[in-house]
Amino acid sequence: MNEWLRFSFITRVLLVLVLSDKVLATASEGQTEASPESQTIDMQPWRPDNEAGHFSYKLPNSLIDQHASPDRQYVAQLMYAKPGPVYYLTIIDRTLGHRYYLDKRLIIGEAYPFQKMRVYWKNGDTIVIRARHADGSHFLFIHYNRQTGRLTQGKQIIPPPPDERDKLAPKDLKPIMLATLDDRMLLHRQVPIGVTYDALKQALPQLGMNKADAGGGLTEAFLSIEVLGRKAEVEFNFNNNVLYNFYYHFELDDAEQAGTAYKELQGYYSRHYGAFKEEKVRESEHYAVESSHWDTREVEVSVVNNITPGSHSITWALQQ
């Protein structure tokens, strides 16, 4: 690639799309209104091993969620990059063995926490990204048509939670047990979304301090636990001291350890929730992502094994 082409490519990549309520039109999950904001954007090839050094900011290399197209030829991935953080859409072409990324930063900052983001195919051509706002007021939907390159966006208002959530005072929450593996791996059965930090801390004394996360009333607190013979962390995320989600995290030493832990998590949750859906993508010896999903009446479970140079991590979450 000559210097002029490289400069042109980098300049185009650095264009930033900042999403805000001022540019969002009301939408539902399946459709946007008649005149949503839209534009046409191309997918560009990305080979991390060869091209990462050409950019002044870090390219996305951490997976949030992925989903295969109906014909199984493509895999849509929602990816995360720091600093920012910023979020990107990428597509793996399994036939060509290439990853293509949308040369726009779709979401910037912590307004839409990645633990509440999903990506899926609406049909054979259209990919949908769904992100829940940190304050729980609405979903953001981004639609990308890979045939036309058309990008549209909109939002769907979320009804307010029932009044009984306001009654979760410290005295109303039972002590949270961590004695058994099920206690620790199925915390959603003991920890209600909507509880205050003070109530959770009283019920779970082992919970760490509530620390500022990204401003705007967002905070986080951590719990260290042991599961499957390994140390893990649970990150609890609060908005104005009210819990809106939590997720688990393993940091492993190498790919072999990560693979073993991933299989053990599969086995554990399969014993509780049955069969799962799995997606695997291996781009090279070093870059690999595999994820498993369970969707039941009780809970939705997602386990992601993300292997990148110098990092072998597993995150998993349970959402009611």
N, C-alpha and C positions, 0 to 999 in steps of 0.2 A: 504494500500500500504506500503510494508516494505521499510526501508531506502535505500537499494541497488536499488530497482526498481524505487523509487522516484528519486534518483541521476541519474540513467540511463536515465529516462524520461526527467528530466530537462536539462541534458547535450545535449540531442538530440534536444530539443526545442530551445536551445540557438544557434544552428548553424545558421549562417546568410548568406542569399543570397543577395549580393549587385549587383544590375543591373546597368550596365554602357554601354556607346556606344561601348566599346571595345568587349563586348560579345553579342551585338545585331545583328541579321541578318535581312536583309530587308524582310518585310512581308506585306501582305494585311490583311484586317479585317477578311476575310474568311479563309485565309490560310497562312502558313509560307513557306519559301523556302525549298528546298529539304533537307537541312542539318542545321536546326536551332539548337541552343543549347537546350538540353533536359536532363531530369533526372526523376527518378521515386521516388515519395514521397507518403507516406501513410497519410490518414486523421486520426486524433486522437480525442477521445471524450473529450469534455470540459464541465464541470459543474461549472460555475463561483462561485456559492454559496459555493461549497465544496473545490475547488481546487485553487482559486485565491491566497491564502496565501502561497502556496508552491513555488511560483516563485519570483525571485529577481527583475523582471521587471513587469510592468503593462500589464496584458492581454488585448486584444482588447475588448472594450465594447461600442463603438460608431459606429453606422451604417453610411456608405456613400451611398450605393445603394444595392438593392436586387432584385431578379427576380426568379419566380417560374419555375420549370422544366415543360416540356410539359405535363407530366402526373399529375402534381400538388402534387406529393409526397414529393419533395424536394424543398428547397429554398436556392439558392446561395446568400451569403452575402459578400460584400466587407466591411471590418471593419478597424477601425482606433484606434491606441493606442499611448499614449505618455509615456515617452519622445521619441524624435526621429525626427519627428513622424515616425511611422512604420505602414505598411498596411498588412492585412492578408485576406485570403480567408477562409470562413467558410461555412458549409452546414448544414441546419436544416433538419433532417429526421422527417417529420410530423407524421409518423406512430409510431416510437419509442419515439418521444418527446425528442430527443437528438440533441445537436449541436456538430458538428465535425469541427475541424479546421486543416488547413494545417500547419504542424510544421516548417514553413519557413517564415521569414519576406520577403515578396515579394518585397516591395519597401521601401526605407529608405530616409528620408529627404524631401525637398521641391521641388525637380526637377520636380516632377509630382504632381501638386496641386490636392487635393482631390475633389475640386469643378468640376474638369474636368474628373473624373473617373466614369466609368460605368461597371456594370457586367451583363451578360446575358448568356443564354444557346444557344449554337450553334446547339445542338441536345439533345437527351435524356441523353447523357453521357458526353458531353464536355461543360465545362464552359469557357467563355471568359471574361477576364478583359481588358478593354480599358482605357488607361491613356494618356492624352495629355501633352506633355512636356511644361514646363513653358514658353519657348521661342517660342512656336508655330511651331517648326521645324518638329516635327513628333509625331505620335501616337505610344505608346508602347502597344503591345498585348501579353497577357499571357494566354495560353490555358492549362486547367487542365482536364484530363479524369478521372472521378471518378471510372471507372471500372478497368483501368490499372494502375492508379496512376501516369501516365506520365504527366510531366510538360514541356511545350515548350514555347519559347518566341521569339519575333521578333518585328520589327518596320516598320511603313509605313510613308514615307516622306510626309509632308503636303506642297502643293504648296505655294509659298509666296503670301501674300495678294496683292490685286490690288494696283496700284500706288496711286489711289485717297485717300487712307488712309493717305498718307504723307501730304495732303493738309489741314488736320484738325488742323489748327492753332487756337489759342484762339479766334481771331476775327471771325472765320468761324463757331463756335459752338453757337447756340442760347441759351439764358438763359433757365435753366432747371426749370420747374414749379413743385411745391410740394403742390399746393393749394387743389387739390381734391384727393380722395382716389385712383382713377385711375392713377393720376399723380405719386403717391408714389408707388403703387403696380405694375405698368407697366413701370418701369424705362427704360426697354430695348428699348422703343419707343423713348426715348429722349437721352439716353446715348449710343453712338456708341463704340463698341469694337475697339481698336486701337487709341483712343484719348489719348493725353498726359495728365499727371496730371495737368500741368499748365492750359491747356485749360479747363479741367473739373472743376478745382477750380474757374476759372473765371466765368464759366457758372453756378456753384453751390457753392456760397460763404459759405454755411453751412458745406461743406465738411471739415473734420478734416485734420491735418497735415499728410504729407506723411512720414511714419516711416519705418525704416529697418525691414524686416520680417525675412528672413533666409539667408541673404547674397547672393552673386552672382547677385546683381542688383535687387533682389526681394524686393518690398516694399508694404505697405498697408495703406489705409486711411479709416476712418469710418464716416458714416453719421447716426445721430440719427433722427428717424422719429416716427410718431404715426400712426398705422394702426389698424383698427378693435378695437379701444378703448384701445390699448396696446402700450407700448413703444417697439420699435424694432430698430435693428441696421442693416445697410447695409455695408458690407465689400467690398471695392474695391481693387483689387489686380493688381499690376503693375510689369512689367519687364522692367528695364531700363527706368522707368517713362512712359511706355506705357501700357494702360489698357488691360488686357487679360481676366478678368472675374470679376463678382461681385455676391454676394448672400446675402440673408436676414437671420436674426436670431432672434428668440424669446427665452428668458430664463424665464420659468414659475416657480411658487412656488410649485406646486404639480401636480400629475397625472391628477386630475380632470380638472384643468385649462388648462393643455396641451391638453387634449382630446377635450375640448371645442374650443380652438383656432384652433386645427387641423381641426375640422369640419367646422369652419367658413372659413378657407382658402380653403377647398374643395368647399364650396358653392360659394365663390367669384370667383374662377378661373373656376368653372363649368359654371357660368353665361356667362363668356367670351369665353370659349373654349369647352364647351360641356362635353360629357362623359369622364371619366377617368378610368385608370386601377389602381387597388389597391392591395397591398400585406400586409398581417397582420401575425405577428409571436408573440406569447406570450409564453415565456418559463417558467415563474413563475409569482408570484404575483408582483414581482418587475421589472423583465426584460421583456420589450415589445418593439416592433418596428412595425410601420405601415407607409406605404409610398403610395403616389398617384402620378400618372404620366399622363400628357397630351402631346400628340405629334401632332402638327398641322403644317400647312405650314408656319404660322407666327413665331411660337416659340415652344420650348420644355420646359415644366414646370415640376418641381419635388418638392414635399413637403414631408418631412420626420419628423415623430414624434418619437424621440428616448428617451425612459424612462429607466434610470439606477439608482441604489441607489444614492441618494443625488443629482440627476440631472434630470431635466425635460426640454428638449430643443427641439425646432422645427427649422429646417433650410429649406429654399426653394430658388430655383434658376430658372431663366428664361434664356434660351440660344437660340440664333437665329441660 
